[in-house]
Amino acid sequence: MSDVRIGGIELAVIGGTGVYALADLADVVTQWPQTRYGMPSGPLRIGTLQGRRVAFLARHGEGHSVPPHRINYRANLVALQMAGVQRVLALNTVGGITDSCVPGALVCPDQLIDYTWGRTATLSDDAGGDVLHVDFGEPYTRALRAEILASARRAKVAMVDGGCYGATQGPRLETRAEIARMRRDGCDLVGMTGMPEAGLARELGLDYACIGIVANWAAGAGPDADEVITLEDVLATVATATADVARVLGALLGG
Ligand code: HPA
C-alpha cells in the first residue's frame, strides 16, 4: 500500500460526468494510490486552489471509462482517506425531476433514496471483520452542506437548498414510468453514482456533501414529455454550469 499522505488537504472534490479536472488547480502532484480494495477510478490530483490544498478524483476516470455500476467506490474513498482527506465534495451530474431542478440548476440535496443493486455498498464485507451499522438518517454532512450553501450565496450563485437524490443503477437512463415512481417516492433528482458513495463516506467517517449539477430533465419530467436525452446535451449543460461550480468552490476554499 503506497503512502500518498501529503497533509493538510482541505477538501477533496470528486468529479462526475463532464467534470474530469479542476480548472486552476496549481502545483499538482499526481498520485496513483493502491488501496486495500484496489485502485481508484484514476489518479488523485493533489494541488493548490485559493492557497488551499485540494485533491481531485474523476469518479468515472479522466477519460470516462468506468460505468457507474463498475466504479470501485470503496477504493475511491479509501484512497482519499489515505491521502489525509476528511471532507469530500461530490459533484454529481443528475437529471431533474421536480420543478426547481431545471437543467442548469445546482442543487445541494439533503436526502437520498438508493435504487441501485449489485454494487459492493459497504466496508462490512470481509469475513470476520467489523459489522458497521452507521447512522444514515441524514446522509449528507449537515455542516458541510451549510458551508456549501453559504459559499454559493457569497459567490452569488443560485443553489437549491435541499432535495432528495434518487440513485439508479444505470448506465441506461430511466423509463418515464420509473421517473414517475421516483417522483411519487419523493425524489427531486436522479443520478447513477450517489450510492454507495455517500454510504461508504459515512462508514469511513468522512464529511460528505453533494452538489447535483442538473444536466437534463429526467425522462418525462420536463415540458416536452417526448424529449430524448442525449449525452451531447448533458455534457453541454454541465460545461456551462461548471463555471458556477468553480465560483462556489472558490468561495468555499476562500472562506
Ligand atoms: N438519469 C440518471 N442519471 C443522470 C441523468 C438522468 O436523467 N442525467 C444525468 N445523469
Residues whose N, C-alpha, C, O or C-beta is under 5 A from the ligand:
A	BS01	HPA	T93 V94 G95 L173 V190 G191 M192 A215 W217 A218 A219
